[in-house]
Amino acid sequence: MSVTLTPTKCLEEIAAISSTTLLDINWSVRLVTASSKVSSLQQPIVLLQLRLLDKSCNDDEQAKWLTVELNEDELNSFVEKLKQMKNLMWALEKK
């Protein structure tokens, strides 16, 4: 899924992410067997739950869960982006 952001919205998104701390990750794989459009469907999905805390808060009780549902193509794309981030971090560490 692709979303086009204006430069202002992009900066807002970056600011929101950079002011958030990842506290925990939960994940599960599920098999979708039906949907409102198809009566029989066999599609695996990953549910990724991220527990996030705004850096301005000091209380873990105020953390919120963000749940993301990914199909196989979306998961592969996400993993590829994570690999790119890891490679960039390694390159910056070596400098």
N, C-alpha and C positions, 0 to 999 in steps of 0.2 A: 504494500500500500504506500502510495507516494502522496505527500502533502506539500503544496507550495506555500512557503512562508514569505511574507514581506520582510525586508531588512529589519524593520522595527520589531516585528513579531519574532523573528529569529533571535534578535538580541534579548528579548524578553524570555524566550525559551532557554537560552544559554545561561542567563542570570538565574533563572529558577533552578536549573540543574546544578549550577555551581554553588548555590546556597543550600544544597541538600546533601545530607550524609546518608549513605546506604548502611543500614543496620543489620539487615538479614535478607536472605533469599530462600524462598521455598519454590519447589517446582514439582510438577506431576505430569504424567502422560496419560491421556484419556483417548478413548475411541468413541467418536461420534457415530451413532448408528442410525440417526434420522434427523431430518430438519423440517422446517415448515414447507420447503419446496420439494424435497425428495423423501419418499417414505422409507427407502432403504439406502443407507449410506454407510460406508466403512472408512472413515477418515480419522487418522490419528492427529491429535492436537497436543500441544504443550501449554500448560498453564504455568506462567512464571509470575510469582508474587514477590514484589520488592517492598521491604519495610523501610520507609524513608522518614528522615527527621530533618526539619528545617534547622540550619545551623544557628539561628537566632534563639532556638529553644534549647533548654538544658534538661528537659524532662522527657525521658524515653516514652512515657505514657502518652505523649502528644504525637508520637510517630503515627504515620498513616501507611496503609498497605495500598500498593498500586498493583493491579492484576492485569497481565497481558496474555492474550490468547494467540498462539502462533500455529499456523499450519506448517507442513514440512518445508515448503518453499520459503516462507517467512522466517522460519527457524534457521534454515541454511544461510539466508541473507544476513540474519542477525549474527550468527557465528562468524561469518566472513568479516563483518564489520568489527567484531571483537578482535579477530586476528590482526586486522589492520591497525587497530589501536595499540595492541600489544607490540607489534613490530615498530611502530612509531615511538613508543615509550622506550623500547630497547635501544633504538637509534639515538634518542636524546640522552640516555644514560651513558652511552659510549663517548659522547662529546666532552 
